[in-house]
Structures are given as structure tokens and as C-alpha cells.
Amino acid sequence: MRQFMNCFYAGKLIGSCAVVVNPGSSTITIPGGYTRSLVLTGGGILDGGTANVNGPTVNQLGPISAAILFS
């Protein structure tokens, strides 16, 4: 887990954030304080993909996965 004090999206400050990676084979619990997550849809910005920084709260992370979280 790597935490950042100031995170930006589309050039605007959106508060603190964290990147969490679980390379293991078991589910892990994420420390509290983060109430939103990044949700990506589509294949990319060139073919209509979007990024939403108001995704659901993530409290656990499954094996071989990652998340970007916002407070």
C-alpha cells in the first residue's frame, strides 16, 4: 500500500489517495479511511472508456488484484 497526500484527476485536486496491490493468494483487509475507489470502464480513452473516482468503498482486496482508493 502506498499513500499520497494530494491526488489529482483531470487537473483537479481530489484529496488523498492510496494504491493497494495484493500479489498474494489470500484476500487482505485494507486499512480504513478510504471511502471511494477508482472504477474504469471500457478499453481506453480513445475508444470511449471512462474513469470514475466515486466508486464504492473497498475494504478487502482479493488475490492477485489492485485498487486505487480515495478519502
C-alpha positions as semicolon CSV with decimal commas, in nm:
position;residue;x (nm);y (nm);z (nm)
1;M;0,000;0,000;0,000
2;R;0,131;0,342;-0,098
3;Q;-0,047;0,654;0,030
4;F;-0,039;1,002;-0,121
5;M;-0,146;1,331;0,044
6;N;-0,250;1,513;-0,275
7;C;-0,406;1,333;-0,570
8;F;-0,535;1,485;-0,889
9;Y;-0,784;1,379;-1,156
10;A;-0,820;1,577;-1,480
11;G;-0,604;1,851;-1,328
12;K;-0,819;1,895;-1,016
13;L;-0,717;1,815;-0,659
14;I;-0,942;1,537;-0,524
15;G;-0,778;1,478;-0,184
16;S;-0,562;1,199;-0,055
17;C;-0,543;0,856;-0,216
18;A;-0,376;0,519;-0,192
19;V;-0,271;0,245;-0,430
20;V;-0,308;-0,106;-0,289
21;V;-0,171;-0,419;-0,455
22;N;-0,230;-0,774;-0,335
23;P;0,015;-1,009;-0,510
24;G;-0,067;-1,295;-0,273
25;S;-0,309;-1,586;-0,287
26;S;-0,531;-1,476;0,006
27;T;-0,776;-1,189;0,050
28;I;-0,638;-0,895;0,253
29;T;-0,811;-0,629;0,462
30;I;-0,742;-0,268;0,366
31;P;-0,689;-0,012;0,646
32;G;-0,986;0,225;0,689
33;G;-1,022;0,589;0,595
34;Y;-1,082;0,547;0,223
35;T;-1,444;0,587;0,118
36;R;-1,421;0,588;-0,263
37;S;-1,245;0,386;-0,531
38;L;-1,145;0,426;-0,894
39;V;-1,372;0,244;-1,141
40;L;-1,254;0,204;-1,501
41;T;-1,491;0,112;-1,783
42;G;-1,423;0,049;-2,150
43;G;-1,097;-0,023;-2,323
44;G;-0,936;0,321;-2,306
45;I;-0,994;0,690;-2,362
46;L;-0,952;0,657;-2,738
47;D;-1,245;0,416;-2,768
48;G;-1,492;0,567;-2,520
49;G;-1,351;0,439;-2,191
50;T;-1,413;0,634;-1,871
51;A;-1,269;0,671;-1,521
52;N;-1,490;0,741;-1,219
53;V;-1,330;0,842;-0,887
54;N;-1,656;0,795;-0,693
55;G;-1,668;0,416;-0,692
56;P;-1,772;0,208;-0,391
57;T;-1,578;0,170;-0,068
58;V;-1,328;-0,116;-0,086
59;N;-1,250;-0,286;0,248
60;Q;-1,092;-0,607;0,119
61;L;-0,881;-0,694;-0,181
62;G;-0,889;-1,037;-0,342
63;P;-0,583;-1,234;-0,451
64;I;-0,377;-1,103;-0,743
65;S;-0,561;-0,769;-0,763
66;A;-0,517;-0,398;-0,703
67;A;-0,722;-0,086;-0,625
68;I;-0,686;0,291;-0,621
69;L;-0,868;0,443;-0,324
70;F;-0,969;0,799;-0,226
71;S;-1,063;0,956;0,107
